[in-house]
Every structure is written in structure tokens, then in C-alpha cells.
């Protein structure tokens, strides 16, 4: 299961997730509020939490031992600059690719 937490609000990956993330991003930017997120991937073989650089608690001790699939996902997160980019486009591309990978 893939879940996304945006500024403390959690949603499961479904057909409405992209529009919800866009709405949260644009609404917070319009009001000058910060936008942060975490992606939680929890399956039989994957237990990952990947967070944006401004996410509270993102400086917590990172996971050090990855399964092969977890490593592929973590590498994709890094390669797509999801954590360091200030736009939501890398996040949305990442979510799409992970969802396709797990399907």
C-alpha cells in the first residue's frame, strides 16, 4: 500500500490522490504556508518512509538496510530529486512510477 502524508493529512494512493496533492500544494502556496510530505510504502516486502527535506522528523535516523526492491525505490527517489525539489512534479512522477512498479 502506498500512502502520502501532506502537512499531517494522510491519503491512500487512489485515483483522486494527484488532484488532492495539487490542491494542497497550490492552496498552501497561495497562503504562504509551508508544504511538506512523506511517502509511506508498506507491503509484504517493503517498509519505507521517504520524506521531503522540510518534513518534521525528516532528520530522524534513516533506514540503513534495504531489501533489493527498497533500494531500487530509494534510488529512484534520489535520482528523481523528489526530496530536494520545491515543486510537486517530481513527487507525482515518483508516485506514478512506484505504483506501476508495485502493480
N, C-alpha and C positions, 0 to 999 in steps of 0.2 A: 504494500500500500504506500502511496505517495501522499504526503500532506504538506501543506505550505502554511507557515505562520507569518502573518504580516502584522507588525506592530501589536503583537499579542493576540490577534484573532486567527484562529486555525480553520483551515478548509481542506477537505479531501480533494484529490485530483478527480475532476469530472469535467463535463462539457462546459460548465459555467465558470471554471476557475480562471481562465485567461481574462475574461471580461471583468471578473471581480478584482483581480490583481491590478489591471489597468485603472479601474475606478479608484481603488485605494491609492495608487501612486499619484494620479492626477489630482485627486481631492486633497491629499496631504501636501503636495507641491503648491497648490493654489492657496493654501492657508499657511504656507511656510513651515509646516511640520516636517519632522524627520520621517524617513521611510526606511524601514529595515525589515529583514525577512530571514527565515530559516526554512530549509527544505528537509523534511524528515522522510527517510525511506526505510520502511520496516517490512521485510518479508522473511521467509524461512531462512534465506541465505544472506540477507543484507540487513545491517543495523547501522545506519548512518544518519547523522545530523550535520548538515552543511549550512553555514550562516554567512550573512553579509558582514562586511567589516564593521558596520555600525550597530550590529545586533547586540543587545545587552547579553553579557555572558559569552560573547564570541571569543574572548581571550581565555576561556577555560582550557584546560589541558586537552589537546586534540587526541583522537584515537590514534594509536601507534601501530597496531597490527591489523592489516586489512586482508580480507579474502580477495581472491583474484577479481571477482566482479566489483567488489567495493573499491578496489584500487583503480579499475577502469572508470568507475563513476567519479571518484575523487580526481583522477587525472583530467577527465572531461570538464569537471567544474573549474579546475585551474586553467586548462587550455582555453576555455570559453570566457575567461575573465569575469565569471559571474560574481564573485566576491568583491572584486575591485571596481566594477563598472557602476557608474551612477545612474544608468538607465535600466529599464526593466527588460529590454530586448534580449540581452544575454540570458537572463533568468527564464524568460518564456521559451527561448530556443532550447535551453538545457532541460526544462521540464518536458518538452515535447520529445526530445531525444531519449531521455531516461524512460519515459512512458513507453515509447516504441521498443526500447531495449528489453523492458520487462514484460511486454505483451506476449 
